[in-house]
């Protein structure tokens, strides 16, 4: 028998594995607490400025082909407060972004730091920041699968495990208010978003609004994947949601904060960084040479 082949007869006669020394099965809470401590100990984040983090996020999203030319924006609150924020200067593709390409604008989109102008459509970000003091970063894209889902005016249905971060946390705006370059669109989108971290915008795209650039990026990538799963699943028949209680449990696990928070985040980032985000965004893909 080749060394690479398995003797099936030995497997069939093997006794069942003995775990926990015969003790009762440990509760799920034990493993949640254990994994949280292990990730806290073993997963480390590089130290970056806010502008470096924004540039990495923009390039990651571009690498996933979620950007669509100049349609879409990325922003993060400024340490100045009072509706100041940083955003990619208008006219650049996300795959071109470097830290020096981010400009700081005031509450009327006037550039106060850096050269260039903001994308006029980032005006609705002002309203989201004003209405949601907990939000430190916003990402808005017209990514392919999400664009297809909202073109059909379909809300998200959490029907698979990878979609559970959006359980009861993805709003849906069923009517397109038009190009979001004025104040009214900002009012409408902010009201529809409510207290949730993500929203699908009918006939438009998606938006994620989170406690940090990292979390907003994670949710943007995950939401595009969720849209793809839903569209593909629909070819086999009506899409059915997973159990609400189990989906809620999975969401809370995947997006739970670490014990010590995100201690090395820039001053404008929240310290409520989830363990899975720490793992996801510490991958080599998020460290392009810029």
C-alpha positions as protocol buffer text, in pm:
chain_id: "A"
residue {
  index: 1
  type: UNK
  ca { x: 0 y: 0 z: 0 }
}
residue {
  index: 2
  type: UNK
  ca { x: 129 y: 341 z: -92 }
}
residue {
  index: 3
  type: UNK
  ca { x: 233 y: 565 z: 196 }
}
residue {
  index: 4
  type: UNK
  ca { x: -16 y: 824 z: 74 }
}
residue {
  index: 5
  type: UNK
  ca { x: -312 y: 580 z: 79 }
}
residue {
  index: 6
  type: UNK
  ca { x: -539 y: 529 z: 380 }
}
residue {
  index: 7
  type: UNK
  ca { x: -628 y: 182 z: 509 }
}
residue {
  index: 8
  type: UNK
  ca { x: -1008 y: 210 z: 531 }
}
residue {
  index: 9
  type: UNK
  ca { x: -1039 y: -111 z: 731 }
}
residue {
  index: 10
  type: UNK
  ca { x: -838 y: 38 z: 1015 }
}
residue {
  index: 11
  type: UNK
  ca { x: -1052 y: 352 z: 1017 }
}
residue {
  index: 12
  type: UNK
  ca { x: -1377 y: 154 z: 1028 }
}
residue {
  index: 13
  type: UNK
  ca { x: -1258 y: -44 z: 1329 }
}
residue {
  index: 14
  type: UNK
  ca { x: -1115 y: 255 z: 1516 }
}
residue {
  index: 15
  type: UNK
  ca { x: -1274 y: 348 z: 1849 }
}
residue {
  index: 16
  type: UNK
  ca { x: -1440 y: 689 z: 1877 }
}
residue {
  index: 17
  type: UNK
  ca { x: -1211 y: 966 z: 2001 }
}
residue {
  index: 18
  type: UNK
  ca { x: -1215 y: 1035 z: 2373 }
}
residue {
  index: 19
  type: UNK
  ca { x: -1226 y: 1406 z: 2449 }
}
residue {
  index: 20
  type: UNK
  ca { x: -1248 y: 1598 z: 2776 }
}
residue {
  index: 21
  type: UNK
  ca { x: -1140 y: 1281 z: 2965 }
}
residue {
  index: 22
  type: UNK
  ca { x: -1497 y: 1159 z: 2951 }
}
residue {
  index: 23
  type: UNK
  ca { x: -1635 y: 1476 z: 3108 }
}
residue {
  index: 24
  type: UNK
  ca { x: -1948 y: 1652 z: 2985 }
}
residue {
  index: 25
  type: UNK
  ca { x: -1921 y: 1867 z: 2674 }
}
residue {
  index: 26
  type: UNK
  ca { x: -1807 y: 2217 z: 2752 }
}
residue {
  index: 27
  type: UNK
  ca { x: -2050 y: 2502 z: 2676 }
}
residue {
  index: 28
  type: UNK
  ca { x: -2002 y: 2728 z: 2375 }
}
residue {
  index: 29
  type: UNK
  ca { x: -1936 y: 3023 z: 2608 }
}
residue {
  index: 30
  type: UNK
  ca { x: -1615 y: 2853 z: 2721 }
}
residue {
  index: 31
  type: UNK
  ca { x: -1482 y: 2840 z: 2364 }
}
residue {
  index: 32
  type: UNK
  ca { x: -1593 y: 3197 z: 2291 }
}
residue {
  index: 33
  type: UNK
  ca { x: -1399 y: 3326 z: 2591 }
}
residue {
  index: 34
  type: UNK
  ca { x: -1098 y: 3109 z: 2513 }
}
residue {
  index: 35
  type: UNK
  ca { x: -1076 y: 3212 z: 2147 }
}
residue {
  index: 36
  type: UNK
  ca { x: -1114 y: 3579 z: 2244 }
}
residue {
  index: 37
  type: UNK
  ca { x: -818 y: 3554 z: 2481 }
}
residue {
  index: 38
  type: UNK
  ca { x: -607 y: 3364 z: 2229 }
}
residue {
  index: 39
  type: UNK
  ca { x: -676 y: 3614 z: 1950 }
}
residue {
  index: 40
  type: UNK
  ca { x: -608 y: 3901 z: 2186 }
}
residue {
  index: 41
  type: UNK
  ca { x: -269 y: 3749 z: 2263 }
}
residue {
  index: 42
  type: UNK
  ca { x: -164 y: 3630 z: 1917 }
}
residue {
  index: 43
  type: UNK
  ca { x: -311 y: 3873 z: 1663 }
}
residue {
  index: 44
  type: UNK
  ca { x: -132 y: 4205 z: 1635 }
}
residue {
  index: 45
  type: UNK
  ca { x: -209 y: 4512 z: 1427 }
}
residue {
  index: 46
  type: UNK
  ca { x: 56 y: 4728 z: 1260 }
}
residue {
  index: 47
  type: UNK
  ca { x: 64 y: 5090 z: 1368 }
}
residue {
  index: 48
  type: UNK
  ca { x: -62 y: 5325 z: 1096 }
}
residue {
  index: 49
  type: UNK
  ca { x: -179 y: 5682 z: 1068 }
}
residue {
  index: 50
  type: UNK
  ca { x: -541 y: 5744 z: 978 }
}
residue {
  index: 51
  type: UNK
  ca { x: -439 y: 5842 z: 624 }
}
residue {
  index: 52
  type: UNK
  ca { x: -233 y: 5523 z: 584 }
}
residue {
  index: 53
  type: UNK
  ca { x: -526 y: 5317 z: 706 }
}
residue {
  index: 54
  type: UNK
  ca { x: -761 y: 5487 z: 460 }
}
residue {
  index: 55
  type: UNK
  ca { x: -520 y: 5426 z: 172 }
}
residue {
  index: 56
  type: UNK
  ca { x: -488 y: 5057 z: 263 }
}
residue {
  index: 57
  type: UNK
  ca { x: -865 y: 5025 z: 289 }
}
residue {
  index: 58
  type: UNK
  ca { x: -918 y: 5189 z: -50 }
}
residue {
  index: 59
  type: UNK
  ca { x: -667 y: 4959 z: -216 }
}
residue {
  index: 60
  type: UNK
  ca { x: -812 y: 4650 z: -53 }
}
residue {
  index: 61
  type: UNK
  ca { x: -1160 y: 4735 z: -178 }
}
residue {
  index: 62
  type: UNK
  ca { x: -1019 y: 4806 z: -525 }
}
residue {
  index: 63
  type: UNK
  ca { x: -842 y: 4469 z: -521 }
}
residue {
  index: 64
  type: UNK
  ca { x: -1181 y: 4307 z: -461 }
}
residue {
  index: 65
  type: UNK
  ca { x: -1315 y: 4500 z: -764 }
}
residue {
  index: 66
  type: UNK
  ca { x: -1578 y: 4668 z: -548 }
}
residue {
  index: 67
  type: UNK
  ca { x: -1496 y: 5019 z: -663 }
}
residue {
  index: 68
  type: UNK
  ca { x: -1659 y: 5158 z: -976 }
}
residue {
  index: 69
  type: UNK
  ca { x: -1447 y: 5438 z: -1114 }
}
residue {
  index: 70
  type: UNK
  ca { x: -1533 y: 5761 z: -934 }
}
residue {
  index: 71
  type: UNK
  ca { x: -1867 y: 5625 z: -810 }
}
residue {
  index: 72
  type: UNK
  ca { x: -1825 y: 5564 z: -439 }
}
residue {
  index: 73
  type: UNK
  ca { x: -1646 y: 5726 z: -149 }
}
residue {
  index: 74
  type: UNK
  ca { x: -1445 y: 5645 z: 162 }
}
residue {
  index: 75
  type: UNK
  ca { x: -1417 y: 5879 z: 460 }
}
residue {
  index: 76
  type: UNK
  ca { x: -1319 y: 5896 z: 827 }
}
residue {
  index: 77
  type: UNK
  ca { x: -1391 y: 6148 z: 1099 }
}
residue {
  index: 78
  type: UNK
  ca { x: -1123 y: 6404 z: 1172 }
}
residue {
  index: 79
  type: UNK
  ca { x: -988 y: 6458 z: 1522 }
}
residue {
  index: 80
  type: UNK
  ca { x: -1116 y: 6816 z: 1488 }
}
residue {
  index: 81
  type: UNK
  ca { x: -1473 y: 6695 z: 1532 }
}
residue {
  index: 82
  type: UNK
  ca { x: -1761 y: 6925 z: 1428 }
}
residue {
  index: 83
  type: UNK
  ca { x: -1827 y: 6729 z: 1106 }
}
residue {
  index: 84
  type: UNK
  ca { x: -1472 y: 6757 z: 972 }
}
residue {
  index: 85
  type: UNK
  ca { x: -1360 y: 6440 z: 796 }
}
residue {
  index: 86
  type: UNK
  ca { x: -1091 y: 6294 z: 572 }
}
residue {
  index: 87
  type: UNK
  ca { x: -1169 y: 6157 z: 227 }
}
residue {
  index: 88
  type: UNK
  ca { x: -995 y: 6061 z: -96 }
}
residue {
  index: 89
  type: UNK
  ca { x: -952 y: 6363 z: -321 }
}
residue {
  index: 90
  type: UNK
  ca { x: -1175 y: 6364 z: -625 }
}
residue {
  index: 91
  type: UNK
  ca { x: -1039 y: 6235 z: -954 }
}
residue {
  index: 92
  type: UNK
  ca { x: -839 y: 5935 z: -828 }
}
residue {
  index: 93
  type: UNK
  ca { x: -920 y: 5566 z: -853 }
}
residue {
  index: 94
  type: UNK
  ca { x: -920 y: 5372 z: -527 }
}
residue {
  index: 95
  type: UNK
  ca { x: -635 y: 5155 z: -652 }
}
residue {
  index: 96
  type: UNK
  ca { x: -421 y: 5471 z: -685 }
}
residue {
  index: 97
  type: UNK
  ca { x: -475 y: 5592 z: -329 }
}
residue {
  index: 98
  type: UNK
  ca { x: -177 y: 5689 z: -115 }
}
residue {
  index: 99
  type: UNK
  ca { x: -181 y: 5858 z: 228 }
}
residue {
  index: 100
  type: UNK
  ca { x: -102 y: 6194 z: 66 }
}
residue {
  index: 101
  type: UNK
  ca { x: -414 y: 6170 z: -151 }
}
residue {
  index: 102
  type: UNK
  ca { x: -652 y: 6213 z: 142 }
}
residue {
  index: 103
  type: UNK
  ca { x: -781 y: 6560 z: 217 }
}
residue {
  index: 104
  type: UNK
  ca { x: -960 y: 6702 z: 518 }
}
residue {
  index: 105
  type: UNK
  ca { x: -1287 y: 6886 z: 457 }
}
residue {
  index: 106
  type: UNK
  ca { x: -1522 y: 7087 z: 676 }
}
residue {
  index: 107
  type: UNK
  ca { x: -1898 y: 7069 z: 720 }
}
residue {
  index: 108
  type: UNK
  ca { x: -1960 y: 7224 z: 378 }
}
residue {
  index: 109
  type: UNK
  ca { x: -1700 y: 7020 z: 187 }
}
residue {
  index: 110
  type: UNK
  ca { x: -1441 y: 7298 z: 180 }
}
residue {
  index: 111
  type: UNK
  ca { x: -1087 y: 7157 z: 178 }
}
residue {
  index: 112
  type: UNK
  ca { x: -897 y: 7260 z: 491 }
}
residue {
  index: 113
  type: UNK
  ca { x: -597 y: 7024 z: 470 }
}
residue {
  index: 114
  type: UNK
  ca { x: -433 y: 6898 z: 150 }
}
residue {
  index: 115
  type: UNK
  ca { x: -487 y: 6981 z: -215 }
}
residue {
  index: 116
  type: UNK
  ca { x: -788 y: 6909 z: -434 }
}
residue {
  index: 117
  type: UNK
  ca { x: -1160 y: 6871 z: -375 }
}
residue {
  index: 118
  type: UNK
  ca { x: -1387 y: 6608 z: -225 }
}
residue {
  index: 119
  type: UNK
  ca { x: -1621 y: 6400 z: -437 }
}
residue {
  index: 120
  type: UNK
  ca { x: -1941 y: 6614 z: -437 }
}
residue {
  index: 121
  type: UNK
  ca { x: -2141 y: 6302 z: -352 }
}
residue {
  index: 122
  type: UNK
  ca { x: -1969 y: 6274 z: -13 }
}
residue {
  index: 123
  type: UNK
  ca { x: -2203 y: 6547 z: 109 }
}
residue {
  index: 124
  type: UNK
  ca { x: -2440 y: 6284 z: 243 }
}
residue {
  index: 125
  type: UNK
  ca { x: -2158 y: 6156 z: 467 }
}
residue {
  index: 126
  type: UNK
  ca { x: -2198 y: 6482 z: 662 }
}
residue {
  index: 127
  type: UNK
  ca { x: -2551 y: 6387 z: 755 }
}
residue {
  index: 128
  type: UNK
  ca { x: -2458 y: 6035 z: 860 }
}
residue {
  index: 129
  type: UNK
  ca { x: -2179 y: 6163 z: 1085 }
}
residue {
  index: 130
  type: UNK
  ca { x: -2409 y: 6426 z: 1233 }
}
residue {
  index: 131
  type: UNK
  ca { x: -2682 y: 6172 z: 1304 }
}
residue {
  index: 132
  type: UNK
  ca { x: -2456 y: 5894 z: 1425 }
}
residue {
  index: 133
  type: UNK
  ca { x: -2193 y: 6004 z: 1681 }
}
residue {
  index: 134
  type: UNK
  ca { x: -2083 y: 5639 z: 1709 }
}
residue {
  index: 135
  type: UNK
  ca { x: -1973 y: 5628 z: 1343 }
}
residue {
  index: 136
  type: UNK
  ca { x: -1608 y: 5703 z: 1269 }
}
residue {
  index: 137
  type: UNK
  ca { x: -1585 y: 5585 z: 908 }
}
residue {
  index: 138
  type: UNK
  ca { x: -1813 y: 5548 z: 605 }
}
residue {
  index: 139
  type: UNK
  ca { x: -1764 y: 5345 z: 289 }
}
residue {
  index: 140
  type: UNK
  ca { x: -2003 y: 5372 z: -5 }
}
residue {
  index: 141
  type: UNK
  ca { x: -1957 y: 5162 z: -319 }
}
residue {
  index: 142
  type: UNK
  ca { x: -2150 y: 5042 z: -625 }
}
residue {
  index: 143
  type: UNK
  ca { x: -1995 y: 4695 z: -619 }
}
residue {
  index: 144
  type: UNK
  ca { x: -2110 y: 4444 z: -888 }
}
residue {
  index: 145
  type: UNK
  ca { x: -2313 y: 4191 z: -687 }
}
residue {
  index: 146
  type: UNK
  ca { x: -2460 y: 4451 z: -457 }
}
residue {
  index: 147
  type: UNK
  ca { x: -2550 y: 4668 z: -756 }
}
residue {
  index: 148
  type: UNK
  ca { x: -2733 y: 4372 z: -913 }
}
residue {
  index: 149
  type: UNK
  ca { x: -2924 y: 4300 z: -592 }
}
residue {
  index: 150
  type: UNK
  ca { x: -3035 y: 4661 z: -544 }
}
residue {
  index: 151
  type: UNK
  ca { x: -3117 y: 4697 z: -914 }
}
residue {
  index: 152
  type: UNK
  ca { x: -3377 y: 4428 z: -844 }
}
residue {
  index: 153
  type: UNK
  ca { x: -3480 y: 4629 z: -535 }
}
residue {
  index: 154
  type: UNK
  ca { x: -3414 y: 4333 z: -306 }
}
residue {
  index: 155
  type: UNK
  ca { x: -3323 y: 4361 z: 64 }
}
residue {
  index: 156
  type: UNK
  ca { x: -3061 y: 4134 z: 213 }
}
residue {
  index: 157
  type: UNK
  ca { x: -3177 y: 3793 z: 337 }
}
residue {
  index: 158
  type: UNK
  ca { x: -2936 y: 3634 z: 585 }
}
residue {
  index: 159
  type: UNK
  ca { x: -2945 y: 3282 z: 445 }
}
residue {
  index: 160
  type: UNK
  ca { x: -2590 y: 3156 z: 505 }
}
residue {
  index: 161
  type: UNK
  ca { x: -2335 y: 3167 z: 786 }
}
residue {
  index: 162
  type: UNK
  ca { x: -2102 y: 3419 z: 619 }
}
residue {
  index: 163
  type: UNK
  ca { x: -2393 y: 3663 z: 600 }
}
residue {
  index: 164
  type: UNK
  ca { x: -2464 y: 3661 z: 974 }
}
residue {
  index: 165
  type: UNK
  ca { x: -2267 y: 3981 z: 1054 }
}
residue {
  index: 166
  type: UNK
  ca { x: -2567 y: 4155 z: 893 }
}
residue {
  index: 167
  type: UNK
  ca { x: -2835 y: 3986 z: 1100 }
}
residue {
  index: 168
  type: UNK
  ca { x: -3077 y: 4265 z: 1192 }
}
residue {
  index: 169
  type: UNK
  ca { x: -2797 y: 4509 z: 1106 }
}
residue {
  index: 170
  type: UNK
  ca { x: -2848 y: 4587 z: 735 }
}
residue {
  index: 171
  type: UNK
  ca { x: -3113 y: 4845 z: 649 }
}
residue {
  index: 172
  type: UNK
  ca { x: -3284 y: 4882 z: 313 }
}
residue {
  index: 173
  type: UNK
  ca { x: -3385 y: 5202 z: 133 }
}
residue {
  index: 174
  type: UNK
  ca { x: -3647 y: 5093 z: -119 }
}
residue {
  index: 175
  type: UNK
  ca { x: -3668 y: 5415 z: -322 }
}
residue {
  index: 176
  type: UNK
  ca { x: -3379 y: 5589 z: -495 }
}
residue {
  index: 177
  type: UNK
  ca { x: -3374 y: 5960 z: -400 }
}
residue {
  index: 178
  type: UNK
  ca { x: -3146 y: 6057 z: -689 }
}
residue {
  index: 179
  type: UNK
  ca { x: -2780 y: 6150 z: -715 }
}
residue {
  index: 180
  type: UNK
  ca { x: -2667 y: 6224 z: -355 }
}
residue {
  index: 181
  type: UNK
  ca { x: -2500 y: 6561 z: -410 }
}
residue {
  index: 182
  type: UNK
  ca { x: -2742 y: 6773 z: -206 }
}
residue {
  index: 183
  type: UNK
  ca { x: -2860 y: 6783 z: 154 }
}
residue {
  index: 184
  type: UNK
  ca { x: -3196 y: 6612 z: 102 }
}
residue {
  index: 185
  type: UNK
  ca { x: -3039 y: 6281 z: -3 }
}
residue {
  index: 186
  type: UNK
  ca { x: -2826 y: 6287 z: 311 }
}
residue {
  index: 187
  type: UNK
  ca { x: -3134 y: 6329 z: 529 }
}
residue {
  index: 188
  type: UNK
  ca { x: -3312 y: 6040 z: 356 }
}
residue {
  index: 189
  type: UNK
  ca { x: -3017 y: 5799 z: 367 }
}
residue {
  index: 190
  type: UNK
  ca { x: -2935 y: 5878 z: 730 }
}
residue {
  index: 191
  type: UNK
  ca { x: -3296 y: 5822 z: 835 }
}
residue {
  index: 192
  type: UNK
  ca { x: -3310 y: 5490 z: 649 }
}
residue {
  index: 193
  type: UNK
  ca { x: -2980 y: 5373 z: 800 }
}
residue {
  index: 194
  type: UNK
  ca { x: -3107 y: 5434 z: 1152 }
}
residue {
  index: 195
  type: UNK
  ca { x: -2888 y: 5264 z: 1412 }
}
residue {
  index: 196
  type: UNK
  ca { x: -2760 y: 4993 z: 1178 }
}
residue {
  index: 197
  type: UNK
  ca { x: -2406 y: 4961 z: 1041 }
}
residue {
  index: 198
  type: UNK
  ca { x: -2496 y: 4879 z: 681 }
}
residue {
  index: 199
  type: UNK
  ca { x: -2760 y: 4967 z: 427 }
}
residue {
  index: 200
  type: UNK
  ca { x: -2858 y: 4858 z: 77 }
}
residue {
  index: 201
  type: UNK
  ca { x: -2975 y: 5148 z: -139 }
}
residue {
  index: 202
  type: UNK
  ca { x: -3226 y: 5048 z: -408 }
}
residue {
  index: 203
  type: UNK
  ca { x: -3112 y: 5123 z: -764 }
}
residue {
  index: 204
  type: UNK
  ca { x: -2787 y: 5256 z: -619 }
}
residue {
  index: 205
  type: UNK
  ca { x: -2535 y: 5062 z: -404 }
}
residue {
  index: 206
  type: UNK
  ca { x: -2433 y: 4997 z: -45 }
}
residue {
  index: 207
  type: UNK
  ca { x: -2304 y: 5191 z: 251 }
}
residue {
  index: 208
  type: UNK
  ca { x: -2125 y: 5077 z: 567 }
}
residue {
  index: 209
  type: UNK
  ca { x: -2096 y: 5308 z: 867 }
}
residue {
  index: 210
  type: UNK
  ca { x: -1882 y: 5177 z: 1149 }
}
residue {
  index: 211
  type: UNK
  ca { x: -1671 y: 5250 z: 1454 }
}
residue {
  index: 212
  type: UNK
  ca { x: -1347 y: 5250 z: 1254 }
}
residue {
  index: 213
  type: UNK
  ca { x: -1206 y: 5239 z: 902 }
}
residue {
  index: 214
  type: UNK
  ca { x: -1118 y: 4875 z: 959 }
}
residue {
  index: 215
  type: UNK
  ca { x: -1470 y: 4775 z: 1057 }
}
residue {
  index: 216
  type: UNK
  ca { x: -1630 y: 4970 z: 771 }
}
residue {
  index: 217
  type: UNK
  ca { x: -1392 y: 4797 z: 527 }
}
residue {
  index: 218
  type: UNK
  ca { x: -1462 y: 4453 z: 671 }
}
residue {
  index: 219
  type: UNK
  ca { x: -1837 y: 4507 z: 641 }
}
residue {
  index: 220
  type: UNK
  ca { x: -1809 y: 4640 z: 285 }
}
residue {
  index: 221
  type: UNK
  ca { x: -1620 y: 4331 z: 171 }
}
residue {
  index: 222
  type: UNK
  ca { x: -1858 y: 4102 z: 360 }
}
residue {
  index: 223
  type: UNK
  ca { x: -2169 y: 4273 z: 226 }
}
residue {
  index: 224
  type: UNK
  ca { x: -2060 y: 4232 z: -135 }
}
residue {
  index: 225
  type: UNK
  ca { x: -1998 y: 3863 z: -66 }
}
residue {
  index: 226
  type: UNK
  ca { x: -2340 y: 3836 z: 99 }
}
residue {
  index: 227
  type: UNK
  ca { x: -2508 y: 3985 z: -208 }
}
residue {
  index: 228
  type: UNK
  ca { x: -2329 y: 3735 z: -430 }
}
residue {
  index: 229
  type: UNK
  ca { x: -2438 y: 3442 z: -211 }
}
residue {
  index: 230
  type: UNK
  ca { x: -2801 y: 3557 z: -214 }
}
residue {
  index: 231
  type: UNK
  ca { x: -2816 y: 3605 z: -591 }
}
residue {
  index: 232
  type: UNK
  ca { x: -2658 y: 3268 z: -660 }
}
residue {
  index: 233
  type: UNK
  ca { x: -2878 y: 3089 z: -407 }
}
residue {
  index: 234
  type: UNK
  ca { x: -3190 y: 3241 z: -567 }
}
residue {
  index: 235
  type: UNK
  ca { x: -3126 y: 3041 z: -885 }
}
residue {
  index: 236
  type: UNK
  ca { x: -3225 y: 2727 z: -692 }
}
residue {
  index: 237
  type: UNK
  ca { x: -3552 y: 2868 z: -561 }
}
residue {
  index: 238
  type: UNK
  ca { x: -3681 y: 3105 z: -294 }
}
residue {
  index: 239
  type: UNK
  ca { x: -3409 y: 3212 z: -50 }
}
residue {
  index: 240
  type: UNK
  ca { x: -3492 y: 3125 z: 311 }
}
residue {
  index: 241
  type: UNK
  ca { x: -3333 y: 3300 z: 611 }
}
residue {
  index: 242
  type: UNK
  ca { x: -3140 y: 3105 z: 869 }
}
residue {
  index: 243
  type: UNK
  ca { x: -3262 y: 3072 z: 1228 }
}
residue {
  index: 244
  type: UNK
  ca { x: -3276 y: 3420 z: 1383 }
}
residue {
  index: 245
  type: UNK
  ca { x: -3139 y: 3317 z: 1723 }
}
residue {
  index: 246
  type: UNK
  ca { x: -2844 y: 3131 z: 1572 }
}
residue {
  index: 247
  type: UNK
  ca { x: -2772 y: 3413 z: 1327 }
}
residue {
  index: 248
  type: UNK
  ca { x: -2777 y: 3667 z: 1609 }
}
residue {
  index: 249
  type: UNK
  ca { x: -2538 y: 3454 z: 1814 }
}
residue {
  index: 250
  type: UNK
  ca { x: -2302 y: 3425 z: 1515 }
}
residue {
  index: 251
  type: UNK
  ca { x: -2318 y: 3800 z: 1449 }
}
residue {
  index: 252
  type: UNK
  ca { x: -2234 y: 3884 z: 1808 }
}
residue {
  index: 253
  type: UNK
  ca { x: -1942 y: 3639 z: 1803 }
}
residue {
  index: 254
  type: UNK
  ca { x: -1796 y: 3763 z: 1474 }
}
residue {
  index: 255
  type: UNK
  ca { x: -1826 y: 4130 z: 1564 }
}
residue {
  index: 256
  type: UNK
  ca { x: -1752 y: 4113 z: 1934 }
}
residue {
  index: 257
  type: UNK
  ca { x: -1496 y: 4359 z: 2075 }
}
residue {
  index: 258
  type: UNK
  ca { x: -1168 y: 4243 z: 2223 }
}
residue {
  index: 259
  type: UNK
  ca { x: -1101 y: 4271 z: 2594 }
}
residue {
  index: 260
  type: UNK
  ca { x: -843 y: 4547 z: 2562 }
}
residue {
  index: 261
  type: UNK
  ca { x: -992 y: 4714 z: 2254 }
}
residue {
  index: 262
  type: UNK
  ca { x: -786 y: 4846 z: 1964 }
}
residue {
  index: 263
  type: UNK
  ca { x: -515 y: 5009 z: 2170 }
}
residue {
  index: 264
  type: UNK
  ca { x: -292 y: 5114 z: 1881 }
}
residue {
  index: 265
  type: UNK
  ca { x: -559 y: 5273 z: 1666 }
}
residue {
  index: 266
  type: UNK
  ca { x: -523 y: 5634 z: 1549 }
}
residue {
  index: 267
  type: UNK
  ca { x: -691 y: 5888 z: 1775 }
}
residue {
  index: 268
  type: UNK
  ca { x: -988 y: 5919 z: 1543 }
}
residue {
  index: 269
  type: UNK
  ca { x: -1056 y: 5545 z: 1539 }
}
residue {
  index: 270
  type: UNK
  ca { x: -1282 y: 5370 z: 1790 }
}
residue {
  index: 271
  type: UNK
  ca { x: -1132 y: 5128 z: 2044 }
}
residue {
  index: 272
  type: UNK
  ca { x: -1416 y: 4884 z: 1989 }
}
residue {
  index: 273
  type: UNK
  ca { x: -1230 y: 4666 z: 1739 }
}
residue {
  index: 274
  type: UNK
  ca { x: -1362 y: 4313 z: 1695 }
}
residue {
  index: 275
  type: UNK
  ca { x: -1132 y: 4013 z: 1710 }
}
residue {
  index: 276
  type: UNK
  ca { x: -1226 y: 3884 z: 1366 }
}
residue {
  index: 277
  type: UNK
  ca { x: -1163 y: 4226 z: 1214 }
}
residue {
  index: 278
  type: UNK
  ca { x: -818 y: 4220 z: 1371 }
}
residue {
  index: 279
  type: UNK
  ca { x: -749 y: 3889 z: 1197 }
}
residue {
  index: 280
  type: UNK
  ca { x: -908 y: 3984 z: 865 }
}
residue {
  index: 281
  type: UNK
  ca { x: -734 y: 4318 z: 824 }
}
residue {
  index: 282
  type: UNK
  ca { x: -396 y: 4200 z: 943 }
}
residue {
  index: 283
  type: UNK
  ca { x: -360 y: 3990 z: 628 }
}
residue {
  index: 284
  type: UNK
  ca { x: -82 y: 4073 z: 386 }
}
residue {
  index: 285
  type: UNK
  ca { x: -333 y: 4212 z: 137 }
}
residue {
  index: 286
  type: UNK
  ca { x: -389 y: 4514 z: 361 }
}
residue {
  index: 287
  type: UNK
  ca { x: -23 y: 4614 z: 356 }
}
residue {
  index: 288
  type: UNK
  ca { x: 43 y: 4722 z: -4 }
}
residue {
  index: 289
  type: UNK
  ca { x: 357 y: 4917 z: -72 }
}
residue {
  index: 290
  type: UNK
  ca { x: 249 y: 5277 z: -91 }
}
